[in-house]
């Protein structure tokens, strides 16, 4: 007897989910918001490409005598449309310190010797590498031509990355910040769709008809799953467009890391949506008019905004106390933890702990929210107090 009931429950949830999807894909608000987000993501890619193409100021530190290499570097910069500034550095330690403090973009060691090296802080810049190689080759060529009987042998500059670890202000963090803005927008948009649907069914008394053939949890589960699948399809489509645009406009140098960051954002969207959609639905069941909806969903909306605000702060300082603590708080972690993960300062156990805490919170909010939803759904006269809904559910 239990198997037919299980199958029927699954079928009812599937029907509700299908109804929610078909209703929303025809909704103008949903379609317009999706198009706007896609345009904004593409616009961000174009902006990054324009900024990257306009970054033509280069500061190069040179260890040792700059008399021979400076004119060559400046000449190579003029040929490539770049404004080159040469800074003399005492030794390699000074060069590394200047790179770490971002006083120079690159540091050239043994510029006029037989083994020139270019130090960069993290990701090598192809334009700067080519510029330095041209200058070193020019100097070497002039020196060898001045020496009778010496074959021409232009040395090739070896690029050494002194800090290959994650860059908290680089491409991955930038992608994570864009992802957080998209994630916040979708979470609040889809969760509000869930809440609006609940109130609409109560105000039109459609819920009474629906509950004559199914239980409240069928209706709640169908709404959350249906709109969740729609939101997941949305964020996957946006992520695909964003990654494709980044590759086409050549605004990333490490596509693999970008894709990893995007997948992380998608995974945290699933956890965040399960948490907020259940909370929004339970809160919406307490009211019977759309005019009263804002009052009951405001606390969750504020929590979402706080998560976005902290995630933007974490992009510049992922190791701050605020960023670390909030990355473990359910409701905030889906927005903060992906940014910290992109910065490369998060241990695996931290990610697992945050995910486990989020799953526990989801289980609790689904249980409590389901009780509130079941008790308040048929109360269509005014606003139901939270305490009354819990008492009614126990009764």
C-alpha positions in Angstrom: 0.0 0.0 0.0 2.9 2.4 0.7 4.3 2.1 -2.9 1.2 3.5 -4.6 1.0 6.4 -2.2 4.7 7.2 -2.8 4.2 7.1 -6.6 1.1 9.3 -6.2 2.9 11.8 -4.1 5.7 12.0 -6.6 3.2 12.5 -9.4 1.4 15.3 -7.5 4.7 17.1 -6.8 5.7 16.7 -10.5 2.4 18.1 -11.6 2.7 21.2 -9.3 6.3 21.7 -10.4 5.4 21.5 -14.1 2.6 24.0 -13.5 4.9 26.4 -11.9 7.5 26.2 -14.7 4.9 26.6 -17.5 3.4 29.6 -15.7 6.6 31.4 -15.1 8.1 30.9 -18.6 5.2 32.8 -19.9 5.5 35.5 -17.3 6.8 38.8 -18.8 8.6 39.8 -15.6 10.6 36.5 -15.6 11.5 36.8 -19.3 12.5 40.5 -19.1 14.6 39.9 -15.9 16.4 37.0 -17.5 17.2 39.1 -20.6 18.4 42.0 -18.5 20.7 39.8 -16.5 22.2 38.2 -19.7 22.7 41.7 -21.2 24.5 42.9 -18.0 26.8 39.8 -18.0 27.7 40.4 -21.6 28.2 44.0 -20.9 30.6 43.2 -18.1 32.6 41.0 -20.5 32.8 43.8 -23.1 33.8 46.3 -20.4 36.6 44.0 -19.2 37.8 43.6 -22.8 37.8 47.4 -23.3 39.6 48.0 -20.0 42.2 45.3 -20.8 42.9 46.7 -24.2 43.3 50.2 -22.8 45.8 49.1 -20.1 48.9 50.5 -21.8 50.9 51.9 -18.9 53.7 49.6 -17.8 56.2 50.0 -15.0 59.2 47.8 -15.2 61.9 47.5 -12.5 65.4 46.8 -13.6 68.1 45.4 -11.3 71.4 47.0 -12.0 72.5 49.6 -14.5 69.5 51.0 -16.5 71.6 53.0 -19.0 71.6 50.4 -21.7 68.2 48.7 -21.2 66.0 51.8 -20.4 66.1 53.3 -23.9 65.4 49.9 -25.5 62.4 49.4 -23.2 61.0 52.8 -23.9 61.5 52.3 -27.6 59.7 48.9 -27.5 56.9 50.6 -25.6 56.5 53.3 -28.2 56.4 50.7 -30.9 53.5 48.8 -29.1 51.6 51.9 -28.0 52.5 51.5 -24.3 53.9 54.1 -21.9 56.9 52.4 -20.2 58.3 53.6 -16.9 61.7 52.2 -15.9 62.5 52.0 -12.2 66.0 51.1 -11.0 66.1 48.4 -8.2 69.1 47.4 -6.1 68.8 43.6 -6.2 66.5 40.7 -6.6 65.1 41.0 -3.1 64.2 44.6 -3.8 62.6 43.5 -7.0 60.4 40.9 -5.3 59.4 43.4 -2.7 58.4 46.0 -5.4 56.3 43.3 -7.1 54.6 42.3 -3.9 53.7 45.9 -3.2 52.6 46.4 -6.8 55.1 49.2 -7.3 56.2 47.6 -10.6 54.4 45.3 -13.1 57.5 43.3 -13.7 61.2 43.2 -12.7 64.0 42.5 -15.1 67.1 40.7 -13.7 70.4 40.6 -15.6 69.0 42.6 -18.4 72.3 42.9 -20.4 73.8 39.5 -19.3 73.6 36.1 -20.7 70.7 34.9 -18.6 68.0 37.6 -18.4 64.9 36.9 -16.3 61.6 38.7 -15.9 59.9 38.3 -12.5 56.2 38.8 -12.3 54.0 38.6 -9.3 51.3 36.2 -10.5 50.0 35.8 -14.1 52.5 36.9 -16.8 51.3 39.7 -19.1 51.9 38.7 -22.7 52.3 42.4 -23.9 54.9 43.1 -21.2 56.7 39.9 -21.8 56.9 40.6 -25.5 58.0 44.2 -24.8 60.9 43.1 -22.5 61.9 40.3 -24.9 62.2 42.9 -27.7 64.2 45.3 -25.6 66.6 42.6 -24.4 67.0 41.3 -27.9 67.7 44.8 -29.2 70.4 45.4 -26.6 72.0 42.1 -27.1 72.0 42.6 -30.9 73.7 46.0 -30.5 76.3 44.6 -28.1 77.2 41.6 -30.3 77.4 43.7 -33.4 79.9 45.9 -31.6 82.1 42.9 -30.9 84.1 41.7 -33.9 83.8 38.0 -34.7 81.0 37.2 -32.3 78.0 35.3 -33.6 74.6 36.9 -33.0 72.8 35.1 -30.1 69.7 36.8 -28.8 68.9 35.4 -25.4 65.2 34.6 -24.6 63.7 36.0 -21.5 62.6 33.4 -19.0 59.4 34.3 -17.1 59.3 33.3 -13.4 56.1 33.6 -11.3 57.1 34.2 -7.7 53.5 33.8 -6.4 51.5 31.3 -8.4 48.8 31.0 -5.8 45.3 32.4 -6.1 45.0 36.1 -6.7 42.3 37.7 -4.4 41.9 40.7 -6.7 42.4 38.8 -10.0 40.2 36.9 -12.5 38.7 34.3 -10.2 37.6 36.8 -7.6 36.3 39.1 -10.3 34.3 36.2 -11.7 33.0 35.3 -8.3 31.9 38.8 -7.5 29.9 38.9 -10.8 28.5 35.5 -9.9 27.4 36.7 -6.5 25.6 39.6 -8.0 23.8 37.3 -10.4 23.2 34.7 -7.6 21.7 37.4 -5.3 19.5 38.7 -8.1 18.2 35.2 -9.0 17.7 34.1 -5.4 15.6 37.1 -4.5 13.7 37.0 -7.8 12.8 33.3 -7.8 12.1 33.3 -4.1 9.7 36.2 -4.6 8.0 34.3 -7.4 7.5 31.4 -4.9 6.0 33.9 -2.3 3.8 35.6 -4.9 2.4 32.3 -6.1 1.5 31.3 -2.6 -0.4 34.5 -1.9 -2.1 34.5 -5.3 -3.5 31.0 -4.6 -4.7 32.1 -1.2 -6.3 35.3 -2.4 -8.1 33.5 -5.3 -9.0 30.6 -3.1 -7.5 28.2 -5.6 -5.6 26.7 -2.8 -8.8 25.2 -1.4 -9.4 23.4 -4.6 -5.8 22.2 -4.8 -5.8 20.9 -1.2 -8.8 18.8 -1.9 -6.6 16.6 -4.0 -3.2 16.9 -2.3 -1.5 17.6 0.9 0.1 21.0 1.7 3.6 19.5 1.5 2.9 18.3 -2.1 2.1 21.9 -3.0 5.1 23.4 -1.2 7.5 20.8 -2.6 6.2 21.2 -6.1 6.5 25.0 -6.0 10.1 24.9 -4.6 11.3 22.2 -7.0 9.6 23.6 -10.1 10.9 27.2 -9.6 14.2 25.8 -8.4 14.7 23.9 -11.7 13.8 27.1 -13.6 16.2 29.1 -11.6 18.9 26.5 -12.0 18.4 26.6 -15.8 18.6 30.4 -15.6 21.9 30.5 -13.8 23.4 27.7 -16.0 22.4 29.7 -19.1 23.8 32.9 -17.7 27.0 31.1 -16.7 27.4 29.6 -20.1 26.9 33.0 -21.8 29.4 34.6 -19.3 32.1 32.0 -19.8 31.6 32.0 -23.6 31.8 35.8 -23.6 34.9 35.8 -21.5 36.7 33.4 -23.8 35.5 35.2 -27.0 36.6 38.6 -25.7 39.8 37.1 -24.2 39.4 38.7 -20.8 40.7 35.6 -18.9 44.1 34.0 -19.1 43.1 30.8 -17.1 39.8 29.5 -18.5 39.9 26.4 -16.3 39.9 28.4 -13.1 37.1 30.6 -14.4 35.0 27.5 -15.1 35.7 26.1 -11.7 34.6 29.4 -10.0 31.4 29.4 -12.1 30.6 25.8 -11.1 31.1 26.7 -7.5 28.6 29.6 -7.8 26.1 27.3 -9.4 26.5 24.7 -6.5 26.0 27.4 -3.9 22.9 28.7 -5.7 21.3 25.3 -5.2 21.9 25.4 -1.4 20.9 29.1 -1.2 17.7 28.6 -3.2 16.6 25.6 -1.1 17.0 27.7 2.1 15.4 30.9 0.9 12.6 29.5 -1.2 11.3 27.5 1.7 11.5 30.5 4.0 9.8 32.8 1.5 7.0 30.3 0.9 6.3 29.8 4.7 6.3 33.5 5.3 4.0 34.2 2.4 1.5 31.7 3.6 0.9 34.0 6.6 -0.8 36.7 4.5 -3.7 36.7 2.0 -3.0 39.8 0.0 -0.1 40.8 -2.2 0.0 44.2 -0.5 0.9 42.5 2.8 3.6 40.3 1.2 6.5 42.8 1.6 6.1 42.9 5.3 6.6 39.2 5.9 9.5 38.6 3.4 11.5 41.7 4.4 13.6 39.8 7.0 14.8 37.3 4.4 15.3 40.0 1.8 17.5 41.9 4.3 19.5 38.8 5.1 20.1 38.3 1.4 21.3 41.9 1.0 23.6 41.6 3.9 25.1 38.5 2.3 25.7 40.4 -0.9 27.3 43.3 0.9 29.6 41.1 2.9 30.6 39.1 -0.2 31.7 42.4 -1.9 33.7 43.3 1.1 35.3 39.8 1.1 36.5 40.3 -2.4 39.0 42.8 -1.2 39.8 41.2 2.2 38.8 37.5 2.1 40.7 36.8 5.3 38.9 39.4 7.4 37.1 38.3 10.6 33.7 39.4 9.1 34.3 37.4 5.9 35.5 34.3 7.7 32.6 34.3 10.3 29.8 35.0 7.8 31.1 32.4 5.4 29.9 29.8 7.9 26.5 31.4 8.8 23.6 29.7 6.9 21.9 32.1 4.7 25.0 34.2 4.3 27.5 31.4 3.3 26.0 30.9 -0.2 27.1 34.5 -1.1 30.3 34.8 1.0 32.0 31.4 0.7 32.3 31.4 -3.1 34.2 34.7 -3.0 36.6 33.4 -0.4 37.0 30.1 -2.3 37.9 32.1 -5.4 40.6 34.0 -3.5 42.4 30.7 -2.7 42.5 31.3 1.1 39.9 28.7 2.1 40.8 25.2 3.3 38.8 22.2 2.2 37.5 21.6 5.6 36.1 25.1 5.8 34.1 24.6 2.6 32.8 21.2 3.8 31.8 22.7 7.2 30.0 25.6 5.6 28.1 23.2 3.3 27.1 20.9 6.2 25.9 23.8 8.3 23.9 25.0 5.3 22.3 21.5 4.8 21.4 21.3 8.5 19.8 24.8 8.3 17.9 23.8 5.1 16.5 20.7 6.9 15.4 22.8 9.8 13.8 25.6 7.7 12.0 23.1 5.5 10.6 21.3 8.6 9.6 24.5 10.4 8.5 26.2 7.2 6.5 23.2 6.2 4.6 23.3 9.5 3.8 27.0 9.1 2.8 26.6 5.5 0.5 23.7 6.3 -1.2 25.5 9.2 -1.6 28.9 7.6 -2.4 28.0 4.0 -6.2 27.8 4.4 -6.4 30.9 6.6 -7.5 33.5 4.1 -8.9 36.1 6.5 -6.3 38.7 7.0 -2.7 38.1 8.3 -2.0 35.0 10.4 0.5 35.4 13.2 3.4 33.1 13.4 2.5 31.8 16.8 -1.0 31.1 15.8 0.1 29.1 12.7 2.4 26.9 14.9 -0.3 26.3 17.4 -2.8 25.4 14.7 -0.3 23.0 13.1 0.3 21.2 16.5 -3.5 21.0 17.0 
